[in-house]
């Protein structure tokens, strides 16, 4: 690239480096985009553009946190783009390693997501940014990464609203608790991706004040930084909301268990009361059901009426007592 436009597309990395060195006035730079590069390709990049070996080692290993490292005047940035998957309600991350060297920019991805081809096409249609050189490319990539956070924030926010509805709608507590936990984990992973970007962009902006970075480009980096800060604030708020949701869910679950225990206790009281009421006539009937010969009451004229009155009186008394105690 030179003068805000693409001037050539060399077939190999060494050819690109050679053409950049030979370009008139030394104002050209290259942008090498790589997907899952092999060891030989990384070695070619290191030899052609002077990328530091430690930075390339991180790119080869992958699974790095977002960070920024300076190697003299060269810059190595690791960022993690995000994508919200509606079907599974999860967040997918794509790691990008960006190396800004004296003669070019190298972007390395270990996964198909995110695709930087649209960024390249959009940048080539914006000569005003592309002519700012290597840091113009860095800005375009960082801007794309930060823009990818917008749909993720909206997706997580919608999930939180759904969880709040489920909590008070009476959905199974186990299902709601599991969903809160899974969403909490997604938010934490998202925080790990975006929080370091605050420091990364602050470092780029502070370094840019001491070099010849274009004033307009500084403003563009500041705009990206502002978006990152706003996103961080919203995501941090999501974590607080989920913590509160889990607390409320636990309280509601405990309340439901208490109510269930109270109802069970009331049923136990009713059963016990009726059992006590029926015990009196059962006892009298059992005594007079015994087959003994010498039972005085068997030949007594008033024995049977007395037994009935006794059974009815005791049962009625017990019923009134339990009613007074609100067991019945």
Secondary structure, DSSP 8 states (H G I E B T S, - for coil): -BTTB-----SSHHHHHHHHHHSGGG---EEEEEES--HHHHHHHHHHH---HHHHHHHHH----SEEEEETTEEEEEEEEEEEETTTTEEEEEEEEEEE-SSEEEEEESSS-S--HHHHHHHHT-HHHHTTTHHHHHHHHHHHHHHHHHHHHHHHHHHHHHHHHHHHHT--HHHHHHHHHHHHHHHHHHHHHHHHHHHHHHHHHHHHTTTT--HHHHHHHHHHHHHHHHHHHHHHHHHHHHHHHHHHHHHHHHHHHHHHHHHHHHHHHHHHHHHHHHHHHHHHHHHHTS--S--GGGG-TTHHHHHHHHHHHHHHHHHHHHHHTT--
